[in-house]
Amino acid sequence: MKAAQIIEPNEPLRINDVEKSNPQGNQVLVRVRSTGVCHSDLHLWEGGYDTGDGFMKVTDRGVKFPVTPGHEIVGTIEECGSSVQGVDVGDLVLVYPWIGCEVCPTCKKGDTNLCEAPKSLGVFQNGGYAESVLVPDYKFVAKIDGLDPDAAASLACSGLTAYTAIKKALANDPENILIVGAGGLGLMGVQIAKALTNSNIICADLDDQKLDSAKQLGATHIVNTKQHDAITKIMSICNEKGVDSIVDFVNAPPTVKMDLSLIRKRGNIILVGLFGGAVEIPLVSIPLKAITIQGAYTGNYNDMVELIKLAQDGVINPIVSKRYSLDDANQALEDLKNRKIIGRAVINP
């Protein structure tokens, strides 16, 4: 079968013929119909992350090249191992890619996405930039009857990440919630926030076209942060009290500085994006304002099932703006890197 593989960082992905695995035991083989193109794929391709005081290589985290990227995978079950239950050949499924070691306390609680020895598909194991993918256990697939495969792919990562982040943002019952970034994650976050809360939803971004999309999807206010008075505008929306909860889907030094200037006393900042860099924090403001700063990294399998139900009920509608063939995987990553994609892009092998 064909697979687009990262042979080494910053080099073009190579389309290779690789051996198709035969599933054994609990394993299932999924014929890929759609694979989301994610910023995490971009970081994998670039070989790591900017930490602000250096470069963290993905190989230091256990990634081994060559690897087939792609962790937002929708497909039909092609073959089942002998012990598989509850799913059958031909079922349309979304693959949960955030697989852990299965033996640590975190995995035993079901939070395999937070395992310290991750085995995630498309990162530490071959993923969905391929015609088929081997899923280690049938418990990591979920049926998605009635959903469009292209749109559903994002529910495994960008949608799941947004869902988890918004749930954390709602823990303090916010009157106002600020969503920073109106890319694929941010636009999904707007939809989820609209579905889960009656809060004012403020969306901030540098791009008017993306902000218009956020408005159409349910943002009550939009603010272009290129404007010199952006912070003043956001404060006025909040009656000069500041924002109760901020979800930063960019998580870059300028956006985090903005977050800290806008957060209300007892406020909640959720950092999501992997842009990188570093920022100085006025430490005294954290206890004086009793603010919470936390990260959000995808979600667990049950979160994904909840999100699928929201999509099946028509509450959220993932936006797919571009589609690529497997042969065009390099172009897909270049377009993402150059900010040419609004919403989500998918590869159809």
N, C-alpha and C positions, 0 to 999 in steps of 0.2 A: 504494500500500500504506500501511498505518497504521504510525506510529512515535511513540513517546513521547519527546519531545525536551526537553532543558534549553535554555531560551531565554536565561536569565540566572540567575546564582547566587541561591539561596534563594527563587526563585519556583517555583510549581507547574509540574511537567512538563506540556507541552502535547501532546495527541494530534493529530498532523498527518497529512495525506495527502501522502506524498512519492513522488517518481518512483522506480520500480524500475529498477535498472541492468541492462543486458544484458552478461554477462561476455564479455571479449575475451581472446584469447591464453591465458595461464596462469590466468586468473581463474575462480572458481566462484561461483555464486549459491546460497546455502544458505537453504532455507525453515526458519525458526526454529521449533523445537518447545519448547525450554526455554532460559531465560536465568537464570543465578544472580544473586541480589541481593547485592552485595558492599559492604563498607565503603568500598572505593575509589570506588564509585558515589556513596556518601554524601559523600565529600570533594569529588568533582567537582561535585555538586549544591550543596555549600556554598561552592564557589569556591576552596578551597585548604586549607592545613594550618597548624596552630599550630606554629611553630618554637621557641617558648619566649622568643624576643626579637622576635617580630613574626608577621606572617601572610604565608605564601608563596602567592601567587595562582597558580592553575593556568594562567591566561592568560600569566603570566611564563614558564611552561614550554612555551608554544606551543599550548595548547588554544584553540580558536576556537569560540565559540557562534554559533548554536545547534548542538548536537551530540546525537546519539543515544547514550546510555550503554549499558552492558552488554557485558562481555568474557568471560563464562562461557557460551559458546554451543554448544548441541547442535541439530542439525537434519538434514534430508535434503537432499541435493544436488538442486537444482531445475533448474539449467542449467549447462553447462560451456562454457568458451572452447575455441577450435579446437585449442589446444596442450596441453590437459589430458591427463595420463596417470595410470593407476593407480586412479582413482576414476571412478564412473559416476553418472548420474542415478538417484536413488532410494537411494543409499548413506546409511546413518546415520553421521554424523561428529561428532567434537568438533573445534571450531575452536581452533587455537593463536593467541591474540590478540596476543602480545608481538612484534610485527613491528618491525624496525629499518630502518636506511637501506640495508642489504644491501651496502655497499661499504667500511665501516670494518673494521679488523682484528678487532674484537670480533664483528661480524656474520659475517665470513668464517670465524671459528672455530665458528660456530653458536650463539653466545650473544647472540642478537638481543634478549633480554630486558634486556641490560645496555648496549645501544646508547645513545650520548649524543645521538642525534637520533631518538628513538623515533617510531614511527608506529602505535602500538597501537590495535587496534580497540576501540571503546567509550570511547576517551579522545581520541585525536588524529584518529581516523576514526570514522565512524558505526558503532555496534555493534548489539547484539542485542535492545534494547528495541524491536523492530520485527518485522514479519511475515517479512521476508527481510533477509539481509545479504550484501554483496558481499565476498568474500575475495580479496585481491590475487593470491594464488598458491596453486595446489593443494597445494604442499608444506606449507602451514599447516593442513591438515586431516588427521585421523586417523580411520580406521574404528573403530567401537566396537561391533561385533557382540556381541549378547547382553547389553548393559548397558541399564539403565533410563535413558531420556533425562534425566529430572529429576535423578536422582542423579549421572549422569555429568557434568553441567554444571560442578559445582564442581571437577572435576579439572583444569580449565584455569587456575584461579587459586588458590583457597583450598587445594585438595588439592595442587597443584603447589608452592605456597609452603611448605606444611607438609612436603612430601616433601624439598624442597631443604634446609630448615632442620634437619630431623632428621638427614639425611645429614651435614651439617656438625657436628651435635652428637655424632655417633658417631665422629668422627675421632680422638678421644683415648681410645677404648675405655672409655667410662664405666661405673663400677659403679652409679652413681645418676644419673638424668637428671630434671630438674625441668621440667615444662611449666607455664608461667604463662598462665592464661586457658583457660577451657573453653567458648569459643564454637565457631563452626563450624570455625575454624582449629585451635583447641586439641584439639577432639575428633577431628579428622582426624589431628592429630599424635600423639595417644595410640595410635590404631590403627596408624599407620605405625611408631611406635617399638616396639610389641608385635610387629609383623611382622619387624622388622629387627634386634632386639637382645634379649638376655636381661637387660638392665639392670633395676634397680628403676625403675619409672616413677611419679614423684610428680607429681600434678596439683594446682595451687593456683588457687583462684578465690574470689569473694565470694558465689557463689550455690550453695546446697546442691543444688538440682535439677540444675544443670549438672554439679556434682561427682558426683552419683549416676550421671549418664550416662557420665561419664569412667570411673567404676569399672566399669560394665557393659561398657565397650569395651576394658578391659584395664589401666587404671591400677592399680598395686599398692598405692598409698597416695593418699589425698585429704586436702587440708587447706584449711579455710576461712580465708582471710587476714583476715577480720573479727575472728577470735579474737585476743586479746591475746598469746597464746603461740604464734602460728603459726610464727614463726621458730625458736623452741625445739623445736617438734614436728618441723620439717623437719630440724634439726640432729641430733635424736635418731635419726631414721630413717637418717641417714648416719653413725651412730656418732661424732658430734661432729666429723667430719673436714671437713664441708662437701660441697657438691654438685659433682660432676665436670663436668657440662654442664647449662646452663640455656637453654631456648628460651622467650623472652618474646614471646608472641603479643599482648600488650597494649602493652608498651613505653611506659608512662606513668611520670612521675617517681616515684610511690610504688613501682611494681613494680621499676624499675631500681635504686632504693635497696635494696630487698629482695634483688635479685639480687647486688649487690655485697657485701652482708653475709653471703650464703650461699655464695658461690663458693669452691671449694677451691683450694689452691695448684696451679698448672698447669691451672687450670680454663678452661672455654670458655663464653662468654656469647654467644648468638645473639639479636640484637634484630630483631624482625619487624614488630610492630604499628606503625601510623601514627597513634597517639593524639596525639602531639605533646607539646610542653612541653620543659623542660630540667632537667638535674640536675647538681649539682656532684660531681665525681669526685675522691676522694683520690688524686692522681696517683702518690704514692710507692708505693701498694699494687699498682699494675699491674706495675712491674718486680720488686718484692719478692716478689710471689706468682706472677709470670710468667704472668699470665692473658691470655687472648685475648678481645677484644670485637670482634664482627663483625656485619654486617648480612646479611639474606637477603631477596632480592627475586625472587619467583617462581622459575622455572627455565627451561631451554631446551627445545626441541622434543623432544629425545631423552629428557629427564627425564619429559616428559608421556607419551611412549609407554611408558616403564617403569611409570609409575603406572597407566596404562590396563590393563596386563597384570596388575598386582596386583589391580585391581578385577575383571577377568575371571576371575581365579583364586579370587575370593571372600575374599581376604586382608583387603581393606578394604571398607567399606560406607558410602559417604557418606550422611549423615542429612539428609533433606528434611522439614522440619516444617511449612512453609506454602507454599501455591501461590496465585498471584494471576493475574488476567487482565491484559492490557496496559492496559486502562482503569483498573486499580487500581494502576498503577505508583507513584503518589504515596503511596498507603497503605502499599505495601511498604517504601518508603524511610523513612516515618515510623515504622513498626513496628520497623525495624532500628535507627533512631536512638534509640528509646525502650526498647531492650533487650527487645523482646517476642518475639524469635525465638531458639529454641534449635536449634542445628544450622544448616541452610541453608534459605533461601527461594528459590523460583524464580518467574519470570513465564512463563506459557504464552500466547504471542500468539495 
